[in-house]
Amino acid sequence: MKKILLCGLLLLAGVTARATEVTFTTDEGYILGTVRIYQEGLDYAVSGTSPYQPTATLDLEPGTYYMRASLSTEDYETSLPTGGKTTFTVGSSPMTVNYAVADNFVTVRLSVTDENGRPLEGCDVGADPTVQSDEYSMCSFNAITGADGTAEALAAPDVSFNSWCRADHYTQLSQAFATTAGGASVAFSYAGHRRVNFTCTGYYAPGDTPDYFSGTITLNDGDGYYLMYVNPAYDGTTATSYAVLPEGNYDYEAYVDINADGDEAYLRDVLSVGGSNFNVTLDFANVQPVTLVFDETLGFSPGVTKLVGDKKLIINASDEGLHLASGSYLCTGSFADENNEDGYHFNQPFTVADAPVTVEIDTDPSAFHGVTFDVTTPQGKVQSMCYVEDDIFVSDAGDFYESLPRFANGTYEYFASVVWISNYSYALPFMPGGTFAVDGADVTVPVDLTDHRFFKLYYTKDGEVGYLFSSMYLIDGEGNRKPVSMGGTSGIGMGLKPGTYVVEGETNYAYEPIHGTLVVPADCPESITVEMADGTSGIGHIEATEGGLRVVDGGLTVSCTGRATIDVYDTTGRRVMSCTATDGETIGTTGLPAGVYVARMQQAGATQSVKFAVR
């Protein structure tokens, strides 16, 4: 048996001559890596990381302890994460504690199938513990699936995990599970996902490198956040790629080299994935060169945004050698004048059709006009911070700017973010806003927040006042979920419309889910305290698996095999309905009060949720 003795660290306060020498070992062929030792009844370690040294000692006072450790093989070729808990009792005589693999690790079996139900090879699968405390900080593990779509990993028993599956061209999947003494099995399925095949045409292909293709496709979710990128494969004739996505709306950006000069062509558009696989052709043959003309001495670089319906899609393009497909665009940006005073902003529209385009950006200061926000609350006129497009401006120019931010003629979007009342700041998590137009003169934008209530938000948990959390979100009556600025801070100023909100977050350091209910009355007091409870509110999103719920007029239609359990929750997380149903049955919801609800269906370990409204 290989012995690894921990460092001689006398970390317990007041260690006396009663301390006992303890030797720690593990199985033959392994060595101890990170070792943490805890005394029963205490929530902190009495020792930290052990060195990779064969001779060391640790002296402990008599008492009951437990340890967790990570391991590696003696050749360092294989590493094991932090394993299970081994309990031992220290007496007055030297002792040895063996951290055995068989006692502290169980096998987790992970499997992945593609959209056609076939094994998916080469997937990165793994899991992170749901509790991110010091004790569990190194319990994470990962593996790669083989040709049969499966992988195995050793992990600590009796631990709750959030598992994930990542594969090229596939969206990431996740699900929760817990290990037991018998291990665990986790199955990922891309059933219900659709394959989108991309074919690129009209690009430049250098003759001396027939297998070379310069370009990529980036996919974002419906809110514009990065999802994945896929590099087209080039066979000397055609460049193709694909992505496997759940049904929904996405936006994408594709770029390629358009000519031998290294100029780049960009396509940006919205992609709607429905109930079947389909093909998308990305044709770069008819793109037009776009030249942006501006005073380069002002030291700014303009950006380009494509307008697709009511969406603004930012193009991550260089302002040199730019080629764009037909469509409506905005050229946006800001610059400083010759006195290096910031605050000149433009939002210039242009159109690409069937000819080259030149966009001249007027940087004459006289073409820009000041914008002020006039914000009114129930407490009267207040100072505020507002976002305009991608920049931040403050209504009280005297305190924050030497001059007003100035805008060229055009239409702009704004969102109110923070207001100050009696020198105290109040966040506006749902960011009320609108548009304003600049047309040859300075503009004052009225922002009416008299329908909001402003208060200081405090949290308690288990009677503890001022309880802090690592993150916090609010969910309104329509199911909109927004982060709370400085979410882990108790006592933050909040501005919300009267109503009922769900508060969700994670505990500080332990990162365990908690939730509560925030009621904002019309006659709102100066402060509101929310009592938080363990667990989630029950209205969070859960990825659909096989089967499902479909919202129909007056109810929910069930699609499943066998019998499923359906629970319905309101926006406070309170369960308002529970029943069972078989395939094809419709559950009536007209008896519920008007509002927004989430229905959750469970069957054979699979779970799906759907949001619906009763009007």
N, C-alpha and C positions, 0 to 999 in steps of 0.2 A: 504494500500500500504506500502510495506516494505521500510524503508529509510536506505540508506547507504551513509554516508557523507565522502567525501574524506579528506585525511590528510590535516592539515593546513600548506601547503607548499607554501611559497611566492616565487614562482619560476620565475616569470616575473621580469626582471631587472627594478628597479626603481618603485616598487609598492608604491603608495602614498595613501593618505587618500581617494582617489577616488575609491579604490578597493571595489568591491561588493561581498558580501557573496553569494556563490552558493551552493545549496544543490542538491545532485544527488540521485535519487531513481530508483527502478526498480519494476517489477510486484510483486504482493503478491505471496509469496512462493519461490521467488528467492532472491539471494544476488549478489551484484556486486563482481567480482573477479579482474582481471587486467583491469585497466582503463587508457586510454591514451587520453589526451585532446590536441588539436592542434588549433592554431590561424590561421584563413584564411589568405593565402598568405605566410605562413611560412611552412617549411618542417620538422620541429622538434617539439617534444611534449613539452608542457609547464607543463605537469605533467606526472609522470610515473606510478608506480604500487600503487594501493590503498590497504590498509590493510583490513582485515575482521573485521572491527569495526563498530558498529552501530552509533557512534556519532563522527563526525569530520567535519571540514569545509575546503573549499578552496576559497580563495579570488582571484578574477580576475578583471583586469581593464576592463572598458567598451569596447565592441568590439564584433566581430562575431567569434565564435569558432565552432568546431565540436569535437565529441568524438566517440571512439570505445571502447567496453568493452566485456569481457568474463563474463559468469554468471555460477552460480551453484544453485542447489536447497538448501533450508535451511538445509536439512539433509545431504548435500554433496554427495548424492547418484548419482546425475546426473550433469554433467558439460557440458556447451555449449562453443564452441570456440569463438574467437573474432568475433563480429557481424558487422552489417552495420554502416553507418555513420549517427549520429544524429547531426544536426546543431542547434545552439542556439545563441541568441544575448544577451549579458550582458549590462544592463543599469545601472542606479544609485540606483535601489532598489533591496533588496535581492530577490532571485528567486529560483525556483526549476526546475530541468531538469529531466524528467523521461525517462529512457532508456527501452522502451517497447519491449518485445519479438516479438510481431506481426509486429512491424515496422522495426525490425533490423535483423530478421532471416527468411530464406525461407527454404523450404523442398527440399532436394536433394534425389532423388530416384535412387538407384543403383541396378542393377540386373546382375546375372552371370549365364551363361549356359555352360555345359560341352561339350566335344567333340562330343557328340551325340545329342546336343540341349536340354538336360534336365536340370532343375534347379540344381544349385550346392550349397549345404548347407555348412555353416561353413567357408566361405571365409572372409578373412579380407580385407575390401574395404575402401577406403578413398581418401583424396586428400590434396595436399599442394598448397598454392598460388604460382603462377608463379613469382610474385614479392615478394622478401624476405626482404622488408624494415622493419623498426621498426613498421610502422603502420599496416602491414599485418602479422607480425611475428607469431601471435597466431591464425591465421584463419584456420589452418589445422584441419581436422576432420577425424574420422574413425568409422566404424560400422562392424557388423558381419551379413552375410546373414543367413536367416532362411531356413526352409524346402522348401519354395517356391522359393529359390534362390534370394530373394530380401532383401534389407535393406533400411532404411531411416535415414537421419541425418539432423540436422539443421545447416545452414551455412549462411555466410554473402551474401547478394545480390550484384550484379554488381561487382563480383570478378572473375578473370580468375584463373583456377586451372589446375594442372596436377594430374590426378587421377590414382590410382593403384589398382590392385586386386592380392591378395596373397592367395594361398591355398596349403595345403599339397599335395605333389606329382605333382603339376602343376607349370609350369613356370609363372613368374610374367607378367601380362599385364599392359599396361598404355595407357592413352589417355588424351587429353586436352579437357576442356569444360569451359563454363562461366555460372555463375548464373545470373538469371534475377529476376524481381519482381515476376514472377510466379514460381520460383525455377529452377530445372533442372532435367533431367533424363539422366543417364549414363548406357549404356548396354555393358557388357563385354561378349565376346563369345570365346570359345575355338574351334569353328568350324575350321576344317583344321589341328588341332593338332592330333598327333598320340599317342596311348597308347602303351608303351613298358612294357611288363610284365617280371619281373625277377624271376627266380627260382634258389635257391641255393642248391647245392648238395655236398656231400663229406666233410662236416664239422663235428666238434666235438659237440655232444649234451650230456651234463651231465645227467645221468639217474635219479638223485634225484631232478632235476628241469626240468620236461618235457616241461614246457612252456617257458623256457629260451633260448634265442638265442643271442649270442654275435657277433655282426658284423654290418656293414653298407655299403651302396653304395653311393659314392659321384660322382656327375655329374658336368662336366665343359663344357663351351662352346667351340667352335672350336679353340679359341685362348688360351685355358687352364685356363680361369678364372672361379672361383667358380660359379655354377649355383644353385644347390640344393643337399641335401642329403636325402636319403630315408632309413628308418630302416625296414628291412624285418620283417614281422609278422610270428610267429612260432606257429603252431598248435599241436606240439608234434611229427609231422611227417615230415612236409615240411616247409621250410622258403621261403616266397614269398614277393614280393613288386612290385611296378609299378611306372612309371613316364609318364606324359603327356607332350609331347614336340612338337614344330613346326618342320616341315621338316628341315633337316640340319645335319651337322656332329658334333659330340660331343665326348668327351673322358670321361671315367669313371674309377674309382678305387673302388674295392670291397675288404673288408677284413673280415675274420672270425677267431674265435679260431679254431686251427687245431687239438689240442690234449689236454689232461688233464694237461699238463705242462704250459698251458697258451701261447704257441707259436702261432704266428699269420701268416696266409697265405694271400697273396695279389695277386689279379688279376688286371691288368691294360691294357686297350685296347681302340680302337676307335669304336664308335657307329655311324652308319649312319641311320638316320631316313628318310624313304621314304614316299610313298603315301599310306601306309596301316599300321594297327596295327600289331605287331609281338611279338614273345617271344624270350627271351634270357636266356639260361641256364648257370649259373656260377658254374662250376664244380671244386671243390677244391680237388678232390680225388687224382690227379696225381701231385700235387705240390711237389717240392723237397726242402729239407733244404739247405740254403745257409749260409755259414760261412765266415765272413769277418775277416781276420787276419791282425793285424797291431800293431805297437808299441803304447800301450795305454799311455805310459809316455809322449807322445807328445801332449796329450790333444786335440784330434780332433775326430769328429764323421763323418765317410764317409756317403755319400748318394748313392741312387740307382736310376737309370733312365732306363726305358724300351724303346727300339727302335722299333717303329712301322712305317714302311715305312720311310718317311722323317721327322717324328715327334719324338721328345724326350719327353717322359712322365715321369715326376718325381714321384717316389713312396714315399708316406709319411709314411715310415716304420721305425721301430726300427732296429738297427743293431744286435739285439740279438733275437734268436728264430725266424729267418726270413725264410719263405717258399715262393717260387715263382713258377709260372707256366712256361711251356716251352717258350723259346724265347731268343732274344738277349738283353743284358743289358750293362750298363756302371756303374762302381763304381767310383764316383767322390768325390772330397773333397780337403782340403788343411790343412797344419799343419805348426808349427814352429819348428825349430831345437833346439838343446840343448842350444844354446845361446839366445833362445827366439826371433830369427829373423823370421818374417813372410815371406811367399812368396813361399812355396813349394806346387805345385798343381799337381794333378793326374787325369787321365781320362781313367780308365782301363776297357777295354771291357771284358765281359765273357758271356758264353752261358749256359742256363739251358736246359737240355734234360730230360733223364729218370734216372738220378742218382744224389746223393748229390753233391754239388759243394762247393769247397773251393777257396776263392779269397784272395791271399796273396798280400798285398800292400807293395811295396818296399819303405822304408823310408830312404834309404841310400842317403845322399845329393849328392853323386857323380852320382846318377842315374837321376838327375834333371839338366835341362839346361836353361840358361837365354834366355829371349825373349824381344826383343826391337821392337818398332814400328817406322818405318821411314816414316813420313807423309810429302807429298808434296802438296802444294797448288799453285795457280797462283802467290802468293807472295813468293814462295820458300819453303824451309824446315821449319817446325814449330813443336812446342811442342803440344802433344795431350793427351787426356784421352780416353782409349779404354776399352770396356767391353770384357772380355774373359769368355765365358760360363756365370757363375753367379757372377764373381768377377770383380773388377775394377783395371786396371793397367795403368801406365802412361809411355809414351815413354821416357821422360827425367828422367832417374833413379837418376841422381845426385841431382836434386831438390826435388824429392818426396820420394825416397827410398835410404837407404844406400847401397842396393844391388839390382840387377835386380830380378823381379819375376821369379821363376824357375819352369819348367814344366817337368814331366816325358814324356817319349816317347809316342806319340799318335797324334791324329788329334783333333784340337780344332776350335771352332767358335769364331769369334770376330766381334765387331761392334765399329766403331768410334763414339764417343759421343760429344766431345768438342775439339776445337783447340784454341791455343793462338797465336795471331798475334800482334806483338808490345805490348805485355803485356795486350791485350784485349781479352776476351774469346768470342768464337763464337759457339753457339749450332748447332748441326746437327740433327734436329728433325727426319729425315728419316734414320738416323744411317747407313750409308754405311758400308759394311763389307764383310766378306768372311771366309775362313778357312786357317789355317796354320798347318804344320806338324812338330813335333819335332822328330828327329831320331839320337840320340847320340851326338848332338852338339848344341851350342848356335845358335839361330835363329834371323835373322832380317826380320821383316815382312814389305814389302813395301805397303803403303797405298796411292793410287793416288787419290787426291782430286782436280786435276787441272780442272776437269769439273764442279766444284762448284764455286759459287761466294759468297764472304764474305762481309757483310754490316751490318749496325746498323738499326734495324727496329723501327720506331716510328709510333704511332697511333694518329689520331685526330678525334674528333667528334663534329659536330656543330661548327667547327672553333676553338675548344679548343685544344691547343697543349699539348702533354704529357698526354693525357687522359689515365686513368688506368682502367683495367678490372679485374674481379675476376678470369677469366679463358680464355684460348685462344687455338684454334686448327687451324692447316693448313690442307687443302685438296688439293692434287696434281691432275694433269690431268688424272690420272688413278682412281681417287676416293679414294685413300688411305688417311685416316684421322689420324693425329698425333698431340699429345699435344705439345704446345710450352713451352719449359723450362722457368720457371718464367713467365708464360703466361700473368700475369697481369701487367708486367713491361714494360713501354715504353722505348725504347733505347737499347734493348737486342741485342747482336751480333748474326747474323744468317748466316748459311752456306747452300745454296740451289743451285740446278742446275737451269740454266736459264729456264724460263717458267712462266706460269700463275697459281697462287694458290688462293684458296678461304680462307679467314680468318674468322673464326667463334668464338664467345665467348659470354660472359655475362658481363653486366655492373657491375662495382664495387658497392657493397652494395645493389643495387636494383636488381641485378641478372636478368636483362631483356636481351633477345637475341639481338645480334648485329652481323653485318657481313661487309666484305669489300673484295676488290680484290687486290692481291699483284702481280705485274708484275716484274720479275727479268730479266733484259736484259743481253745480253752477255757482253756488256760494262758497267757493273754494277757500279753505284756511291758508295761513301763511306757510304751513308745513303739513306734509302727509307722511305717515309711517306705514310701510308695507311689511307684514309678517311673512317671511319666506319659509317654505317647507321643502323637504328633500324630494328629489325626483323631478320629472318633467311635467309640463302642464297637460300633456296628452293631446296637444294640437299641433305638435311639430310634424314636419314632413317625413314620411317614411317611403322609401322607394318601392314602387309596385313590383310584385312578383307575379307568378302565373295566376290567372284568374283575375277578378277585379270587381269594382263597383262602378256603375255608370249612372250619372245624374240624369234623370228623366223628369218630365212634368209631374210634379206631385210626389216624387219619391226617388228611390235608388233601386236600380236593377242589379241583381247579383249574378256574377258569372263565376262558377266554381265547380269542383268535382266533390260529390258528397255533400256534407253539411258544414256551413261556416258560421262563425259567431261575429255579429256586427254590433259595435258600440258606437254611440253618437255622443260627441262632446260639444258644449258651447264654448265661447271664447274665453271663459274663465277656467277651462279645464274640467268643469263639472260634467259628469256623465248624465245625460238626460234621457237616453234610450238604450236598451240592450235587448237583443233578440238573436235567434238563429234562423237560417234560411238555406234553401237548396238552389241549385242552378236554375236560373230563369225567373225566380221569384222577384217581386217588386215590393219593397218596404215603403209604406206610406210615411211621409214626413209633414203632411199638411196640418197635423195636430200640434206641431211645435210653434212656439211664439216666433214672430218675425225676428230675423237675425242671421248671423253667419255661424255655421257649424262645421265640424269635421267628423266624418264617419270612418271608423277603422274596422277592417275585416280581418279576421284571423282564421287560418285553417292549416292544420298540419305543420305548424311552425312558421308558415309564410304569413306576411302581414302587408296590407295595402291600406292607404288612407286617401281620402278625397274630400275636398272642401266644397261646400254648397251653401246656398242662401235660401232662406224661407222669407217670402215677401208678403 
